[in-house]
Amino acid sequence: MFNSLNTWELYFLWGFRLPFLFISISIMNVLSKLLKGVVIFLFTTSLSSCLKENDLSNSQIDELEGRWQLQQVSCFCYFEDFDFTPNELWISAKSRVMLSRNQIGEPIGITDNEIVTPIRVRNNELTDLISNRSYTYEVMGDRLNIHYIDNPQIADDEISYSFRRITEDCIVWDEFNLELACPEIYQPVCGCDGFSYSNACEASRFGVSADYKGTCSG
């Protein structure tokens, strides 16, 4: 085709097309910059949202951290003059776990006895990541109320727990570390929390110091 065109015709042909080519390239550059800007904006917005949500989640679990004594259980069940106070719920913000404990037997609580349960806390909702059971909660001063989010397909499964914060708490929550490896030796100690531990190292995993050697009396 080009062999049949003289120099002036080629010049006219490309001279006519080049401006449009430059315009197309310019438009593509502008669109590329706009697209990059949109991607950066969306990424920044998403990251900011995640950070805010994470900060909110952290602040919520911080207010839950501590040792809580069970005061009352409300459900479609029967407890006549039952003493709930030996039952405790421990929540660690650092480890993001909870566990139910009882100094004299099997605890009544939202987890099985001494089972370390990972949790997620978000928008005043606490989720047991083992059973996937979810609870709403409210903290009012030294009181914690936890309400099971019932399954609408199961009748009469509503249950609520009322706890009081144990303020005379000797636990150093920053040292609460259940991943700490301890020797499997039986040299029992009574912790400052009133619970017996197989050895002093085991007590330290819970952020607890040993009160004396031997199991707790009473």
Order of alpha helices (4+ residues) and beta strands (2+ residues): alpha-beta-beta-beta-beta-beta-beta-beta-beta-beta-beta-alpha-beta
